Every structure is written in structure tokens, then in C-alpha cells.
């Protein structure tokens, strides 16, 4: 059996917070990256990884593949130093929410090969999904490199319409938080209904995890899976009468995704 796809050179990861750390964990677990270098002032030592606090500590030449995983508001302090040392023909892969290809081209140069991506935190266990959009200078080989890096965290999809990335961020980038909130809400509702807190927590977590896995492996649409659980006049139908009401979950989710989309658009302008 063939091993995992590998990148041919070392990778420079700038920023190793929640999302950058999730990607790094996926790379190390899957063996898709050799010789990763991490630039982050607060990341502790990691076995098999070169970790430095500042880009200036890395000698020239920098790796040909650079992943930007710093917070969007920190990019304006990071990019000038990177531009001064960016190798010719390098690929810059950004996972910074809201920051456009034009933003990076303006600060790193119009000839830089760019890929913009929006992953999510389940990448830490290989169950994430990432949507990518490539700049005009990114070659087919560089797009393949970006996909190899991101597949270490799960599924990868591409779009040619960069304008969709705001909605992608709102649905899948922020989406795990919505699911975790659902678990919290189910747990609290269980306690309110009289369940012991530890049992309510176990039921809520296992139910959401199991339903998510069923949705992942089943060929049926979520609406069909929902209908399969719902007997006419039964307990599930009573609950869904509330959740699917005029101001129920669908309306709340629409408002939530719209709010996240607007914030992504604001970050792009800022």
C-alpha cells in the first residue's frame, strides 16, 4: 500500500495557534511533511519540529512553501519581513480569515504564488474540511502541494470564486463552534429536565458525535436521516415542532451565518 503523499521540501509554518497547531498535528500524524519549521513566540518545543520565536532566527533561504496561520490582525506586522526574504517562486498558503488574495498580492508582490484556504479545527484529528482558492500565479504543482498539506487535516474542496470564501468561513470555518454550542445546549437542557449533570453531558456529547458520524457515512441526505428518527405524534416530532418553528433553529442558523459572513467581509476591508 502506498504511503501518504509528501511534500518534497521543508515547510515554514508562521503561527501555531489553534488552527496552525491543528494542521501541524495532522502533518506529523500523517507523515505528509518532512522538516517543518514553526515560527511562533509562544509555542513550546515539539519533537521533530524546528520551533523559533522569530522569522529572523531562520537562515536564508527560507523554504519554498510558507503557510501563514497567524491571526488576521497580525499580518501587517508579519508580511513586510516575509516579503524581504521571500524566495523566488515560493508558494504562500494563507489560512487567515477574511484576508483576500489581493491583500497578499499587494503586500508580497503581484508575482507571488498564492493560495487562500479556510480549514476548520477538526483537522487536528483528520476530520476537517478546507476550501481553497488559488491566485493566478499559483501553478498546478503548487496547488497540488497546497492540497497535500491540507488533506492531512481532512477533505479539501476548491472554488474559483473567491467571493464565496466569506460564506465558507461562516459555515465551515466557524461551524465547529456551532456544533459545540449544540452539545452545551443539549447538556444544559438535559440537566433542566432532571438528568444528573454527568449523564446529561455524556448523552449530549455521544449523541452529537454519533449523529455526525452517521451523517458522514450515510448516503442519505440529512433530511432523510431526520425523518427516519421522527415518528408521527412521537417525542421527536414534539421537539422538532419547536426547533423547526418560525423562529427556530433554521432561522437562528441563518442569522448566525449571516453575522459571521459580515464579519469576514469586515476583516477583508480592514
C-alpha positions as CSV (number, residue, x, y, z in Angstrom):
1,X,0.0,0.0,0.0
2,X,1.4,3.4,-0.9
3,X,2.2,5.8,1.9
4,X,0.8,9.3,2.3
5,X,1.6,12.0,-0.2
6,X,4.6,14.0,0.9
7,X,5.9,17.5,0.2
8,X,9.3,17.5,-1.4
9,X,10.9,20.2,0.8
10,X,10.6,21.6,4.3
11,X,7.5,23.7,5.2
12,X,7.6,27.0,7.1
13,X,4.5,27.5,9.3
14,X,4.2,31.0,10.6
15,X,1.8,31.0,13.5
16,X,0.9,27.8,15.5
17,X,-2.2,28.7,17.4
18,X,-5.4,26.6,17.3
19,X,-5.7,26.3,13.6
20,X,-2.0,26.2,12.7
21,X,-1.4,23.8,15.5
22,X,-4.3,21.6,14.2
23,X,-2.7,21.5,10.8
24,X,0.8,20.7,12.2
25,X,-0.6,17.9,14.3
26,X,-2.2,16.4,11.1
27,X,1.1,16.7,9.2
28,X,3.0,15.0,11.9
29,X,0.4,12.2,12.4
30,X,0.1,11.5,8.7
31,X,3.7,11.9,7.7
32,X,2.8,14.3,4.8
33,X,5.5,16.9,5.7
34,X,9.2,16.5,6.4
35,X,11.3,19.0,8.3
36,X,8.6,21.5,9.3
37,X,9.8,24.8,10.7
38,X,7.5,26.8,13.0
39,X,7.7,30.5,13.8
40,X,5.7,31.3,16.9
41,X,6.8,33.2,20.0
42,X,4.8,31.1,22.5
43,X,4.8,27.6,21.0
44,X,6.9,25.2,23.2
45,X,9.4,22.7,21.8
46,X,7.9,20.0,19.6
47,X,9.8,16.7,18.9
48,X,10.9,16.6,15.2
49,X,10.0,20.2,14.6
50,X,12.2,23.3,14.5
51,X,10.5,25.9,16.6
52,X,11.7,29.5,16.7
53,X,10.2,32.7,18.1
54,X,11.0,35.0,15.2
55,X,11.5,34.7,11.4
56,X,14.9,36.4,11.8
57,X,16.2,33.2,13.5
58,X,15.8,31.2,10.3
59,X,18.8,31.4,7.9
60,X,18.3,32.1,4.2
61,X,17.0,30.7,2.1
62,X,13.5,30.3,3.5
63,X,11.5,27.2,2.5
64,X,9.7,27.3,-0.9
65,X,6.4,26.6,0.8
66,X,5.1,29.0,3.5
67,X,1.9,28.6,5.5
68,X,0.5,31.7,7.1
69,X,-1.6,30.8,10.2
70,X,-1.3,34.0,12.3
71,X,-4.3,36.0,13.3
72,X,-5.5,38.3,10.5
73,X,-4.9,41.4,12.6
74,X,-1.2,40.4,12.9
75,X,-0.5,40.0,9.2
76,X,0.5,43.7,8.7
77,X,3.4,43.2,11.1
78,X,4.5,39.8,9.7
79,X,4.3,40.4,5.9
80,X,6.9,43.1,5.5
81,X,9.7,40.9,7.0
82,X,8.5,37.9,4.9
83,X,8.4,39.9,1.7
84,X,12.1,41.0,2.2
85,X,13.1,37.3,2.3
86,X,10.6,35.5,0.2
87,X,12.3,33.0,-2.2
88,X,11.6,33.4,-5.9
89,X,8.8,31.1,-6.9
90,X,7.7,30.4,-3.4
91,X,4.1,29.3,-2.6
92,X,2.4,31.2,0.1
93,X,-0.6,29.4,1.6
94,X,-2.8,31.5,3.9
95,X,-5.5,30.3,6.3
96,X,-6.1,33.8,7.7
97,X,-9.9,34.5,7.8
98,X,-11.1,37.4,5.7
99,X,-7.8,38.2,4.0
100,X,-8.1,38.2,0.2
101,X,-5.7,37.2,-2.5
102,X,-5.5,40.8,-3.5
103,X,-4.4,41.8,0.1
104,X,-1.5,39.4,-0.1
105,X,-0.5,40.3,-3.6
106,X,-0.5,44.0,-2.6
107,X,1.9,43.3,0.3
108,X,4.0,40.5,-1.1
109,X,4.1,41.3,-4.8
110,X,1.9,40.6,-7.7
111,X,4.1,37.7,-8.9
112,X,3.8,35.7,-5.7
113,X,2.1,32.3,-6.0
114,X,-0.8,32.4,-3.5
115,X,-3.4,30.0,-2.3
116,X,-6.1,31.2,0.2
117,X,-7.7,28.5,2.3
118,X,-10.2,28.2,5.1
119,X,-9.8,25.0,7.2
120,X,-11.5,24.1,10.4
121,X,-10.3,22.7,13.7
122,X,-11.4,19.0,13.2
123,X,-8.2,19.0,11.1
124,X,-6.4,18.1,14.3
125,X,-8.0,14.6,14.1
126,X,-8.1,14.3,10.3
127,X,-11.8,15.1,10.1
128,X,-11.7,18.7,9.0
129,X,-12.7,20.3,5.7
130,X,-10.9,23.0,3.9
131,X,-12.0,25.2,0.9
132,X,-9.2,26.7,-1.2
133,X,-9.0,29.5,-3.8
134,X,-5.8,29.9,-5.9
135,X,-4.3,33.1,-7.1
136,X,-3.4,33.5,-10.8
137,X,0.4,32.8,-10.3
138,X,-0.1,29.5,-8.4
139,X,0.9,26.6,-10.7
140,X,-0.8,23.3,-10.9
141,X,2.1,21.8,-9.0
142,X,1.8,24.4,-6.3
143,X,-2.0,23.8,-6.0
144,X,-1.2,20.1,-5.6
145,X,1.3,21.0,-2.8
146,X,-1.3,23.1,-1.0
147,X,-3.9,20.3,-1.3
148,X,-1.4,17.7,0.0
149,X,-0.8,19.9,3.1
150,X,-4.4,20.5,3.7
151,X,-5.5,16.9,3.1
152,X,-3.6,15.9,6.2
153,X,-6.4,17.5,8.1
154,X,-9.3,16.0,6.1
155,X,-11.3,16.8,3.0
156,X,-10.3,19.6,0.5
157,X,-12.5,21.5,-1.9
158,X,-11.7,24.3,-4.4
159,X,-13.6,27.3,-5.6
160,X,-12.7,29.7,-8.4
161,X,-15.0,32.3,-6.9
162,X,-13.1,34.0,-4.1
163,X,-16.2,35.9,-3.1
164,X,-17.6,32.6,-1.7
165,X,-14.9,32.4,0.9
166,X,-16.8,34.7,3.3
167,X,-19.7,32.3,3.4
168,X,-17.3,29.3,3.6
169,X,-15.7,30.9,6.6
170,X,-19.1,31.4,8.2
171,X,-20.4,27.8,7.6
172,X,-17.4,25.5,8.0
173,X,-14.6,27.7,9.4
174,X,-16.7,28.8,12.3
175,X,-19.1,25.8,12.2
176,X,-17.4,23.6,14.8
177,X,-18.2,26.2,17.4
178,X,-21.9,26.0,16.5
179,X,-21.8,22.2,17.0
180,X,-20.0,22.5,20.3
181,X,-22.6,25.0,21.4
182,X,-25.3,22.5,20.5
183,X,-23.7,20.0,22.7
184,X,-23.6,22.5,25.6
185,X,-27.3,23.4,25.0
186,X,-28.4,19.8,24.9
187,X,-26.4,19.1,28.1
188,X,-28.0,22.1,29.9
189,X,-31.5,21.1,28.7
190,X,-30.9,17.6,30.0
191,X,-30.0,18.9,33.4
192,X,-33.1,21.1,33.3
193,X,-35.2,18.1,32.6
194,X,-33.8,16.3,35.7
195,X,-30.8,14.3,34.4
196,X,-27.6,14.2,36.6
197,X,-25.1,16.6,35.1
198,X,-22.5,13.8,34.2
199,X,-25.1,11.7,32.5
200,X,-26.5,14.7,30.6
201,X,-23.0,15.6,29.4
202,X,-22.3,12.0,28.3
203,X,-25.6,11.8,26.4
204,X,-25.2,15.1,24.6
205,X,-21.6,14.5,23.5
206,X,-22.2,10.9,22.4
207,X,-25.4,11.8,20.6
208,X,-24.0,14.6,18.6
209,X,-20.8,12.7,17.8
210,X,-22.7,9.6,16.7
211,X,-25.2,11.5,14.6
212,X,-22.4,13.4,12.9
213,X,-20.6,10.1,12.1
214,X,-23.9,8.7,10.7
215,X,-24.4,11.7,8.5
216,X,-20.8,11.4,7.3
217,X,-21.1,7.7,6.3
218,X,-24.7,7.5,5.2
219,X,-25.7,8.1,1.5
220,X,-28.9,9.7,2.7
221,X,-29.5,13.4,3.0
222,X,-29.8,14.9,6.5
223,X,-33.5,15.5,5.9
224,X,-34.0,11.8,5.3
225,X,-31.9,10.8,8.4
226,X,-34.0,13.3,10.5
227,X,-37.2,11.8,9.1
228,X,-36.0,8.3,10.0
229,X,-35.8,9.3,13.7
230,X,-39.2,11.0,13.7
231,X,-42.4,9.1,14.3
232,X,-45.6,11.0,13.7
233,X,-47.0,12.2,17.0
234,X,-44.0,11.0,18.9
235,X,-41.4,12.6,21.2
236,X,-39.0,13.6,18.4
237,X,-41.9,15.3,16.5
238,X,-42.8,17.3,19.6
239,X,-39.3,18.6,19.9
240,X,-38.9,19.3,16.2
241,X,-42.2,21.3,16.3
242,X,-40.2,23.8,18.5
243,X,-36.8,23.6,16.7
244,X,-38.4,23.9,13.2
245,X,-40.8,26.7,14.2
246,X,-40.8,30.2,12.6
247,X,-38.1,31.4,15.0
248,X,-36.4,28.0,15.4
249,X,-33.1,26.6,14.6
250,X,-33.2,27.3,10.9
251,X,-33.8,31.0,11.4
252,X,-31.2,31.2,14.1
253,X,-28.6,29.5,12.0
254,X,-29.3,31.8,9.0
255,X,-28.8,34.8,11.3
256,X,-25.6,33.3,12.8
257,X,-24.1,32.5,9.4
258,X,-25.0,36.0,8.1
259,X,-23.3,37.6,11.1
260,X,-20.2,35.6,10.6
261,X,-20.2,36.3,6.8
262,X,-20.4,40.1,7.5
263,X,-17.6,39.9,10.0
264,X,-15.4,38.1,7.4
265,X,-16.2,40.8,4.9
266,X,-15.2,43.5,7.5
267,X,-11.9,41.7,8.1
268,X,-11.2,41.8,4.4
269,X,-11.7,45.5,4.3
270,X,-9.7,46.1,7.4
